[in-house]
């Protein structure tokens, strides 16, 4: 007789199997229909996740419901590795996102972002030229600064400075406040006369009014991206804690199902019958 734990493991893995199908289909759709490099960049991880969930769920269903002990052992081994990896990633995510935050400026609605405020590991990712070129391409494909320019195009200078911008908008679509450029429009600024490029902030020399340049190569843009990543990873880490609890529960039920299978195998050998 199939025990309750075997049935629960089977039911949970059927749900995972059903979940893996749209994930796999989404990855295949991105691979075939993705219109930008950023979209196509996600297809392989999504397909890999879908295939992984599909195989693991099948192993769990067959191992628990059909009482295939060796397959259930493989399932538990993979689950143990998954729990370990999720735990390590969660700890890592909290550590690398512990540093960094936007700098509030008096009488200004938005914040400024400094690359040096974030963890060294995150800085090394965006300072790598190859990585940043791909990220830069994605930012341009998303037209984040184009929408920024249109949204605030009718703002006066005073109104503009009172707005609350996202980290990407603040870092990539406008020059740093340190530059003290004259405001002509959200993405159109002019250098004050007599400065002759003498800036302490290197981003001031990088800024360009051209829509394909702006401040996409500025440290402030990289910092704005890291602030987005930092916020996203903190949310992911919290979700991971819930996911980790779920995995531990499923793993515990799997261990009970494995023990049931061993008992059934032992009983079958004892009476000379194998189901």
FINURO-968725 format. One record per atom (N, C-alpha, C): residue in one letter; x, y, z. Coordinates in pm, whole numbers, padded with zeros to 5 digits, always signed. Each point is the difference from the previous one (the first is absolute). Layout:
N
aXYZ...
***
This chain:
275
x+00085-00120+00000x-00085+00120+00000x+00088+00125+00000x-00031+00093-00087x+00078+00124-00007x-00033+00088+00118x+00102+00038+00078x-00020+00078+00120x-00038+00146-00033x-00045+00072+00102x-00045+00139-00017x+00114+00089-00050x+00121-00019+00054x+00113+00084-00040x+00032-00020-00148x-00012-00126-00047x+00022-00027-00143x-00100+00076-00086x-00125+00000+00045x-00105+00069-00075x+00024+00151-00004x+00040+00057+00116x+00026+00144+00006x+00117+00039-00090x+00106-00080+00002x+00115+00027-00087x-00043-00006-00146x-00083-00097-00033x-00050-00012-00137x-00082+00120-00042x-00093+00043+00088x-00086+00115-00031x+00082+00127-00018x+00095+00025+00092x+00084+00120-00009x+00081+00001-00129x+00049-00115-00039x+00082-00007-00122x-00084+00009-00126x-00126-00040+00007x-00090+00022-00113x-00020+00150-00021x-00014+00074+00111x-00012+00146-00010x+00126+00062-00060x+00117-00051+00043x+00127+00051-00055x+00010-00034-00149x-00047-00119-00036x+00000-00041-00141x-00085+00094-00084x-00118+00034+00051x-00088+00093-00071x+00063+00138-00010x+00073+00041+00105x+00067+00130-00001x+00114+00004-00101x+00069-00113-00017x+00116-00003-00089x-00038+00018-00147x-00123-00039-00035x-00042+00006-00141x-00007+00144-00052x-00070+00094+00069x+00000+00139-00050x+00138+00066+00008x+00082-00039+00099x+00135+00056+00009x+00082-00043-00121x-00007-00128-00033x+00073-00052-00117x-00053+00061-00129x-00131+00012-00010x-00061+00060-00120x+00042+00147-00014x+00007+00071+00113x+00042+00140-00003x+00143+00015-00047x+00088-00089+00045x+00140+00005-00043x+00014-00028-00149x-00076-00098-00050x+00005-00033-00143x-00055+00116-00083x-00105+00065+00051x-00058+00115-00071x+00101+00114-00009x+00070+00027+00111x+00102+00106-00002x+00111-00033-00100x+00038-00126-00006x+00108-00041-00091x-00041+00021-00146x-00127-00028-00029x-00047+00007-00139x-00051+00140-00037x-00061+00069+00096x-00068+00127-00031x+00065+00123+00063x+00104-00019+00082x+00063+00114+00066x+00051+00102-00101x-00041+00125+00018x+00035+00103-00099x+00128+00074+00034x+00044-00007+00126x+00121+00071+00041x+00099-00097+00063x+00125+00043+00007x+00103-00083+00062x-00031-00025+00146x-00061+00097+00067x-00033-00016+00143x-00103-00110+00021x-00099-00005-00088x-00101-00105+00012x+00060-00137-00029x+00082-00008-00105x+00061-00128-00036x+00101-00046+00104x+00055+00095+00076x+00096-00034+00105x-00064-00085+00108x-00132+00016+00019x-00071-00072+00106x-00048-00138-00041x+00003-00031-00132x-00064-00124-00044x+00068-00125+00055x+00134-00005-00001x+00070-00120+00045x-00022-00028+00149x+00014+00101+00090x-00028-00028+00142x-00143-00047+00025x-00097+00058-00072x-00140-00037+00021x-00025-00142-00050x+00056-00033-00117x-00014-00137-00053x+00065-00100+00095x+00120+00032+00050x+00070-00089+00092x-00081-00021+00128x-00061+00108+00052x-00082-00012+00120x-00122-00087-00027x-00064+00020-00116x-00117-00080-00035x+00033-00148-00011x+00111-00033-00068x+00042-00140-00015x+00035-00061+00135x+00069+00077+00084x+00039-00049+00133x-00124-00034+00083x-00097+00093+00005x-00122-00024+00077x-00078-00119-00056x-00001-00013-00132x-00072-00110-00064x+00059-00135+00039x+00133-00011-00009x+00066-00127+00031x-00010-00035+00148x+00021+00101+00085x-00006-00025+00144x-00141-00042+00042x-00101+00068-00054x-00137-00034+00037x-00038-00141-00047x+00046-00037-00119x-00028-00137-00050x+00066-00103+00091x+00125+00029+00040x+00069-00091+00091x-00074-00013+00132x-00050+00112+00051x-00075-00003+00125x-00130-00076-00011x-00072+00018-00112x-00128-00068-00020x+00019-00151-00012x+00093-00039-00089x+00023-00143-00023x+00058-00065+00126x+00097+00067+00063x+00065-00057+00117x-00093-00021+00117x-00093+00095+00021x-00089-00010+00116x-00125-00082-00029x-00064+00025-00113x-00127-00068-00030x+00020-00142-00052x+00106-00022-00077x+00027-00135-00054x+00099-00077+00086x+00042+00063+00109x+00091-00061+00097x+00129-00051-00063x+00059+00085-00084x+00130-00030-00059x+00105+00063+00092x+00056-00082+00087x+00083+00051+00108x+00124+00074-00049x+00070-00057-00099x+00124+00064-00045x-00027+00137-00064x-00115+00012-00069x-00034+00128-00063x-00038+00103+00106x-00065-00045+00106x-00035+00089+00109x+00127+00046+00073x+00100-00091+00008x+00128+00037+00062x+00068+00110-00082x-00002-00013-00133x+00056+00104-00088x-00075+00132+00020x-00131-00009+00009x-00084+00118+00022x+00038+00071+00130x+00017-00077+00107x+00037+00059+00129x+00139+00061-00004x+00091-00063-00072x+00136+00053-00012x-00002+00135-00072x-00077+00007-00108x-00011+00127-00074x-00068+00106+00086x-00102-00039+00074x-00068+00095+00089x+00093+00053+00107x+00086-00088+00054x+00096+00043+00101x+00097+00104-00059x+00049-00027-00120x+00089+00095-00067x-00071+00132-00026x-00127-00007-00040x-00078+00121-00026x-00018+00082+00126x-00032-00067+00111x-00015+00070+00128x+00131+00069+00038x+00110-00071-00017x+00132+00057+00033x+00030+00122-00086x-00027-00010-00131x+00028+00110-00092x-00088+00122+00028x-00128-00025+00026x-00092+00111+00031x+00042+00069+00129x+00040-00079+00100x+00046+00057+00127x+00125+00087-00021x+00096-00053-00077x+00124+00075-00026x-00029+00128-00077x-00085-00008-00102x-00034+00119-00078x-00070+00105+00085x-00090-00045+00089x-00073+00094+00086x+00095+00075+00091x+00094-00073+00062x+00100+00065+00086x+00085+00095-00082x+00044-00045-00118x+00084+00082-00087x-00074+00128-00042x-00129-00013-00034x-00079+00115-00043x-00010+00104+00111x-00019-00045+00125x-00008+00094+00112x+00135+00069+00023x+00109-00074-00019x+00134+00057+00024x+00033+00106-00104x-00018-00031-00129x+00043+00093-00106x-00095+00119-00014x-00121-00008+00053x-00093+00112-00008x-00007+00079+00130x+00090-00032+00093x-00002+00067+00129x+00048+00144-00008x+00085+00029-00102x+00055+00135-00017x-00069+00070-00116x-00005+00134+00009x-00047+00079-00112x-00139+00057+00019x-00016+00125-00038x-00130+00068+00005x+00015+00133-00071x-00109+00053-00047x+00004+00130-00066x+00029+00111+00100x+00065+00105-00048x+00034+00114+00085x-00104+00109-00016x-00069+00032+00110x-00100+00106-00003x+00069+00136-00006x-00056+00090-00079x+00055+00135-00017x-00103+00101+00049x+00041+00097+00082x-00095+00100+00052x-00074+00073-00113x-00130+00013+00016x-00086+00074-00093x-00010-00065-00138x+00042-00125-00011x-00009-00074-00126x-00086-00124+00022x-00091-00028-00092x-00091-00112+00019x+00063-00136-00024x+00094-00008-00093x+00062-00127-00033x+00130-00020+00077x+00057-00121-00009x+00125-00032+00066x+00112-00014-00104x+00123+00017+00045x+00117-00022-00083x+00064-00132+00041x+00065-00068-00093x+00055-00133+00026x+00149-00003-00030x+00078-00054+00097x+00145-00007-00012x+00043-00146-00007x+00080-00032-00099x+00042-00139-00021x+00077-00055+00119x+00083+00083+00064x+00082-00046+00112x-00078-00038+00124x-00130+00032+00003x-00081-00033+00118x-00043-00146+00004x+00016-00071-00111x-00050-00137-00008x+00112-00102+00022x-00037-00124+00020x+00097-00104+00032x+00100-00018-00114x+00121-00042+00036x+00106-00017-00100x-00038-00104-00105x-00073-00103+00042x-00038-00105-00095x-00094+00056-00107x-00100+00079+00043x-00092+00060-00096x+00073+00100-00090x+00091+00078+00058x+00076+00095-00081x+00081-00071-00108x+00061-00112+00035x+00083-00072-00097x-00083-00050-00118x-00129-00031+00023x-00086-00048-00108x-00026+00110-00103x-00030+00121+00046x-00032+00108-00095x+00124+00068-00055x+00113-00016+00068x+00124+00060-00050x+00065-00085-00109x-00046-00123-00016x+00050-00085-00108x-00057+00052-00133x+00089+00035-00092x-00041+00065-00125x-00099-00084-00080x+00024-00131-00009x-00090-00087-00078x-00138-00007+00064x-00003-00014+00132x-00129-00005+00069x-00076+00130-00018x+00071+00112+00017x-00069+00129-00007x-00051+00029-00140x+00072-00043-00102x-00045+00024-00138x-00135-00068-00024x-00016-00121+00053x-00128-00071-00014x-00109+00071+00079x+00034+00042+00123x-00098+00069+00084x-00040+00133-00065x+00099+00071-00052x-00024+00128-00067x-00096-00018-00118x+00023-00107-00076x-00086-00030-00114x-00143-00026+00045x-00015-00071+00112x-00133-00029+00053x-00070+00128+00047x+00074+00088+00064x-00057+00126+00046x-00049+00084-00117x+00078+00000-00109x-00040+00076-00118x-00120-00065-00068x+00000-00134-00007x-00113-00070-00062x-00131+00026+00076x+00011+00015+00131x-00119+00024+00082x-00054+00141-00014x+00079+00090-00060x-00040+00140-00024x-00037+00072+00129x+00069-00035+00108x-00032+00059+00130x+00019+00152+00000x+00106+00047-00067x+00025+00145-00002x-00087+00072-00101x-00040-00070-00107x-00093+00059-00095x-00134+00030+00066x-00049-00096+00078x-00126+00021+00073x+00017+00106+00108x+00118+00002+00061x+00030+00100+00103x-00008+00140-00060x+00059+00019-00119x-00002+00130-00065x-00141+00045-00035x-00083-00093-00046x-00137+00034-00037x-00086+00030+00123x+00019-00079+00104x-00083+00015+00120x+00018+00136+00067x+00124+00049+00001x+00028+00126+00071x+00033+00115-00095x-00036-00014-00126x+00038+00100-00100x-00062+00138+00024x-00116+00006+00063x-00068+00127+00024x+00032+00060+00136x+00088-00064+00075x+00034+00049+00133x+00093+00121-00007x-00025+00095+00088x+00097+00108+00016x+00118-00053+00080x+00107+00075+00006x+00119-00044+00075x-00035-00026+00146x-00078+00087+00059x-00038-00015+00141x-00083-00127+00019x-00096-00024-00089x-00084-00120+00008x+00083-00127-00020x+00096+00008-00091x+00085-00115-00028x+00077-00042+00124x+00057+00095+00070x+00082-00031+00117x-00081-00051+00119x-00132+00016-00005x-00084-00048+00109x-00054-00140-00025x+00026-00055-00120x-00051-00133-00032x+00081-00109+00070x-00067-00115+00018x+00067-00117+00057x+00025-00100-00112x+00126-00013-00041x+00036-00086-00111x+00044-00138+00049x-00011-00098-00088x+00052-00133+00031x+00153+00006-00003x+00069-00096+00060x+00147+00000-00003x+00057+00002-00141x-00062-00073-00094x+00048-00002-00138x-00019+00136-00064x-00116+00061+00020x-00026+00132-00057x+00098+00104+00055x+00021-00004+00130x+00089+00097+00062x+00145-00017-00043x+00044-00126-00012x+00141-00025-00030x+00035+00003-00146x-00094-00041-00088x+00032-00020-00142x-00056+00108-00092x-00108+00066+00040x-00071+00088-00094x+00025+00148+00022x+00072+00035+00103x+00031+00140+00026x+00140+00009+00060x+00066+00116-00008x+00132+00013+00061x-00009+00013+00151x+00110-00028+00067x+00004+00012+00146x-00016+00146+00043x-00058+00019+00118x-00013+00136+00054x+00136+00065+00023x+00105-00081+00019x+00134+00054+00020x+00046+00084-00119x-00052-00032-00119x+00044+00068-00121x-00053+00142-00009x-00116+00024+00064x-00064+00132-00003x-00026+00047-00143x-00042-00094-00085x-00037+00037-00137x-00130+00079+00001x-00019+00078-00105x-00123+00079-00014x-00108-00086-00064x-00117-00001+00061x-00112-00082-00047x-00067+00064-00121x-00007-00075-00110x-00076+00041-00118x-00118-00094-00024x+00013-00123+00047x-00103-00103-00011x+00047-00122+00076x-00088-00099+00022x+00037-00117+00079x+00129-00068-00047x+00021-00007-00131x+00121-00064-00053x+00082+00098-00085x-00018+00128+00028x+00070+00105-00075x+00057+00101+00098x+00132+00000+00014x+00067+00086+00097x+00120+00068-00066x+00036+00117+00053x+00114+00071-00056x+00100+00033+00109x+00128-00002-00036x+00107+00026+00097x+00012+00149+00027x+00009+00038+00128x+00014+00143+00032x+00128+00057-00061x-00006+00125-00040x+00116+00066-00058x+00111+00012+00104x+00123-00021-00045x+00116+00018+00087x+00043-00121+00079x-00072-00112-00014x+00040-00120+00075x+00119-00070-00066x+00002-00003-00132x+00111-00061-00076x+00029-00144+00043x-00105-00069+00035x+00016-00143+00031x+00069-00029+00132x+00012+00097+00089x+00068-00024+00127x-00095-00055+00104x-00027-00130-00005x-00096-00062+00089x+00066-00105+00089x-00044-00003+00126x+00048-00105+00090x-00068-00133-00031x-00124+00009-00043x-00077-00121-00034x+00026-00035-00146x+00063-00115-00029x+00032-00036-00139x-00124-00017-00087x-00116-00025+00060x-00123-00016-00079x-00034+00127-00078x+00043+00116+00051x-00033+00126-00067x+00064+00009-00138x+00116-00061-00016x+00068+00002-00130x-00055-00106-00094x-00074-00096+00055x-00057-00108-00082x-00137+00038-00056x-00074+00084+00072x-00135+00034-00042x-00003+00053-00143x-00102-00044-00076x-00020+00045-00137x-00149+00006-00028x-00046+00107-00063x-00143+00016-00026x-00054-00097-00105x+00088-00068-00072x-00044-00094-00102x-00081-00113+00064x-00117-00035-00055x-00086-00103+00061x+00066-00137+00015x+00101-00029-00083x+00066-00131+00010x+00122+00003+00091x+00023+00116+00066x+00114+00012+00091x-00045+00043+00138x-00057+00122+00012x-00045+00052+00129x+00104-00032+00108x-00044-00072+00106x+00097-00037+00105x+00008-00152+00015x-00021-00072-00111x-00001-00147+00005x+00136-00057+00039x+00107+00075-00017x+00132-00048+00038x+00049+00063+00131x-00088+00069+00069x+00036+00066+00126x+00000-00099+00117x+00081+00029+00099x-00002-00080+00123x-00136+00010+00070x-00066+00118-00015x-00131+00019+00062x-00104-00095-00062x+00013-00025-00131x-00091-00092-00067x+00021-00142+00052x+00126-00039+00015x+00032-00132+00054x-00052-00013+00143x+00014+00109+00077x-00048-00001+00138x-00152-00009+00005x-00068+00070-00093x-00146-00007-00006x-00047-00141-00030x+00070-00067-00091x-00034-00140-00031x+00022-00088+00122x+00112+00020+00072x+00029-00080+00118x-00104+00022+00109x-00052+00122+00009x-00104+00026+00100x-00127-00077-00035x-00032-00008-00129x-00114-00082-00045x+00024-00146+00034x+00121-00049-00030x+00035-00140+00028x-00006-00026+00151x+00052+00093+00076x+00000-00013+00146x-00142-00015+00054x-00091+00085-00047x-00140-00007+00045x-00065-00131-00044x+00027-00040-00125x-00059-00123-00053x+00052-00122+00075x+00131-00003+00025x+00059-00115+00068x-00049-00013+00143x-00025+00111+00066x-00053-00006+00136x-00139-00064-00001x-00081+00035-00100x-00133-00060-00011x+00012-00149-00034x+00092-00033-00091x+00022-00139-00037x+00046-00082+00121x+00089+00060+00081x+00050-00071+00118x-00112-00032+00098x-00096+00093+00014x-00114-00024+00089x-00088-00111-00056x-00025+00004-00132x-00078-00106-00065x+00073-00134+00014x+00133+00003-00010x+00078-00122+00011x-00015-00065+00137x-00016+00080+00103x-00019-00055+00135x-00129-00083+00004x-00106+00055-00059x-00128-00072-00006x+00017-00126-00084x+00069+00014-00115x+00025-00114-00088x+00082-00107+00070x+00096+00044+00081x+00086-00092+00073x-00081-00082+00100x-00092+00065+00069x-00087-00071+00094x-00083-00105-00074x-00053+00039-00118x-00078-00093-00082x+00085-00120-00042x+00123+00026-00044x+00089-00109-00043x+00030-00095+00115x+00022+00056+00118x+00031-00084+00116x-00119-00089+00035x-00122+00055-00011x-00120-00080+00027x-00012-00114-00101x+00019+00034-00129x-00008-00103-00105x+00109-00104+00019x+00120+00045+00038x+00112-00092+00022x-00031-00095+00116x-00060+00055+00105x-00036-00083+00116x-00104-00106-00038x-00100+00044-00079x-00101-00096-00047x+00064-00106-00091x+00095+00044-00081x+00071-00093-00087x+00078-00103+00078x+00060+00043+00111x+00074-00094+00085x-00095-00103+00061x-00121+00045+00038x-00099-00094+00053x-00043-00099-00109x-00019+00053-00122x-00038-00087-00112x+00111-00100-00031x+00123+00045+00009x+00115-00088-00025x+00005-00111+00104x-00027+00035+00126x-00003-00100+00106x-00113-00099-00022x-00115+00050-00046x-00112-00090-00031x+00037-00097-00111x+00067+00051-00103x+00042-00086-00111x+00094-00110+00048x+00094+00040+00089x+00095-00098+00052x-00072-00108+00080x-00100+00041+00078x-00077-00097+00079x-00076-00095-00091x-00062+00057-00106x-00075-00083-00094x+00092-00097-00073x+00119+00048-00039x+00097-00088-00068x+00044-00113+00092x+00024+00036+00128x+00044-00099+00097x-00110-00104+00024x-00123+00049+00009x-00113-00092+00023x-00021-00093-00121x+00015+00056-00121x-00017-00079-00121x+00105-00110-00009x+00123+00034+00037x+00107-00102-00002x-00025-00106+00105x-00057+00046+00113x-00023-00095+00111x-00104-00104-00037x-00105+00041-00073x-00105-00095-00035x+00022-00060-00138x+00110+00043-00063x+00036-00056-00130x-00083+00053-00114x-00054+00121+00015x-00082+00059-00108x+00045+00142-00023x+00016+00038-00127x+00039+00137-00034x-00111+00062-00082x-00058+00108+00046x-00114+00061-00069x+00043+00062-00132
***
